[in-house]
Amino acid sequence: MASPLVVGFDLDLTLIDSRPGIAATYRALSERTGVYIDADVTVTRLGPPLEVELAYWFPEHEITAAKQLYRELYPGHAVLISPALPGARAAFDAVRELGGRIIVITGKHGPNALLHLAELELDADAVVGRAWAEDKVVAMLEHGVGVYIGDHPADMAAARAVPAEAIGVLTGDHTEAELIAAGATEVLVDLTGFPAWLEQCGISVGLASRDR
């Protein structure tokens, strides 16, 4: 008996273009704290946990407070100006048409991820926030993810560690070669190509990588 199809999605630069919102939040954080932050540079390094980026701008003993303030500022500065990326809704619809489940697994703070999804009317079955690297592996295993889609090489490596099908998209800052080197089994320009990939593979992708 086939396992149900469960597809995991990254959020930033996979489902949404969060660069404008993140940059706006860093500018607000800089204004509130008086600490210089080059917001245009911050959005070229999306993926790792927030404290990794904050360490470029704040001394270690101030990072925890800066992180808390950033997360408080985020909803009012970022959500309304972060659009869905091409194909996001169609990708969700394609999973639903096959009776599949959708799990969003992201490094973003969970409550803020939920705000983005609600604003864009993207309905996921579960959202796992603050997950990066091995934490994404744990989340995929817990939810039975058979396909994971992301823009970052770390997403591909996490999916292969499950193992799940690792689908890369070029809507982030990484090249096709980088995603393939990290373990991507398929690389798409953006999510507009995902429904066709899913139709071609069928519901069997829910089992394919887990039965190897």
HELIX and SHEET records of a PDB file:
HELIX    1   1 ARG A   19  THR A   33  1                                  15    
HELIX    2   2 ALA A   39  THR A   42  1                                   4    
HELIX    3   3 LEU A   50  LEU A   54  1                                   5    
HELIX    4   4 GLU A   60  GLU A   62  5                                   3    
HELIX    5   5 ILE A   63  ALA A   78  1                                  16    
HELIX    6   6 VAL A   79  ILE A   81  5                                   3    
HELIX    7   7 ALA A   88  GLU A   97  1                                  10    
HELIX    8   8 GLY A  110  GLU A  119  1                                  10    
HELIX    9   9 GLU A  134  HIS A  143  1                                  10    
HELIX   10  10 PRO A  153  ALA A  161  1                                   9    
HELIX   11  11 GLU A  176  ALA A  181  1                                   6    
HELIX   12  12 LEU A  191  GLY A  193  5                                   3    
HELIX   13  13 PHE A  194  CYS A  201  1                                   8    
HELIX   14  14 GLY A  202  SER A  204  5                                   3    
HELIX   15  15 VAL A  205  ALA A  208  1                                   4    
SHEET    1   A 6 ALA A 126  VAL A 128  0                                        
SHEET    2   A 6 ARG A 101  ILE A 105  1                                        
SHEET    3   A 6 VAL A   6  PHE A   9  1                                        
SHEET    4   A 6 VAL A 147  GLY A 150  1                                        
SHEET    5   A 6 GLU A 165  VAL A 169  1                                        
SHEET    6   A 6 GLU A 186  LEU A 188  1                                        
END                                                                             
